[in-house]
Amino acid sequence: MAACEATMDSRSSVRVAQLKQPKMEHCPAKIYLARHCKTVWNLENRLQGTVDLPLAKTGLEEARSNVAAVRNLGVNRIVSSTARRASETAQVYGESLGLRIYKTLRLRELDHGDWEGRKVNELLLDQRSGYAKWLSDPGYIPIPGSSETVQAAQRRAEEAIRAAALSFNGGSLLIIGHKHINALLMCALLEEPLTCFANHIVEDTLPYLLAADAVEALCFRSGPDAADSAISPIRSGDKS
């Protein structure tokens, strides 16, 4: 089993070892990954999952304060989860910087089932909830009442990144997802077991760079035909 490594730096870049893979004919897009800005439930430290809340006033202010950092990245497109909190974050960045926004269901947050709406601290203290054990090995402990497995959620996140990287090869993208789906994605990119999941949970909303060789290796593992029409364009002002 692969060892967990401290590879996440939410304010700069993801540092990973070189992955020895043949070079692809086309260079996948450079990708920055970020979490959406805050909702009321984020401020209350509640799990949201599939609950589709808008950004809180604090979250809108947070998004506006992040615009300068996003501008400095030089990204030319934004790809977002379809969840309202993610698409509203994308809208603030897109309207401020004149960037086209795309969205995909594949980046939506995990279905947290019976845990949705509960405060994280309460779940951690409640041994019957199973949440603490789940954090340590989400691939082994199922989420009670969830509509999908963690492995299925990880696969769709991989597909979203692969489609974006190959659809916009040579470009520079900002991907806006959610903290748990992003953590699953990092395990996939680094080819780490799901026991490393908790190491990659980032509360910060500032973007961080995904290592180019890790993104290229992810694309190569399933081949260039993986790019499809799952990522559809929307207007910068579209809140759907």
CORVENPE-V132178 format. One record per backbone hydrogen bond with DSSP energy under -1.0 kcal/mol. NH is the residue of the N-H (numbers start at 1). CO is the residue of the C=O. Records with the same first field share a line. If there is no record, write none. Layout:
NH: CO  CO
//
This chain:
7: 5
12: 9
14: 209
15: 7
21: 19
29: 165
30: 171
32: 173
33: 208
34: 175
36: 177
43: 39
44: 40
45: 42
46: 41
47: 118
51: 48
53: 51
56: 38
60: 56
61: 57
62: 58
63: 59
64: 60
65: 61
66: 62
70: 66
71: 67
72: 68
73: 70
74: 71
76: 172
77: 172
78: 100
79: 174
80: 102
81: 176
87: 83
88: 84
89: 85
90: 86
91: 87
92: 88
93: 89
94: 90
95: 91
96: 92
97: 93
98: 94
99: 94
102: 78
103: 232
104: 80
107: 104
108: 105
114: 144
115: 112
116: 113
117: 47
118: 115
120: 45
123: 119
124: 120
125: 121
126: 122
127: 125
129: 126
134: 130
135: 131
136: 132
137: 133
140: 137
141: 137
146: 143
153: 149
154: 150
155: 151
156: 152
157: 153
158: 154
159: 155
160: 156
161: 157
162: 158
163: 159
164: 160
165: 161
166: 162
167: 163
168: 164
171: 168
173: 30
174: 77
175: 32
176: 79
177: 34
182: 178
183: 179
184: 180
185: 181
186: 182
187: 183
188: 184
189: 185
190: 186
192: 187
196: 193
197: 194
199: 196
200: 197
201: 198
208: 33
209: 12
210: 31
215: 211
216: 212
217: 213
218: 214
219: 215
220: 216
221: 217
223: 219
226: 223
227: 224
232: 103
234: 101
238: 235
//
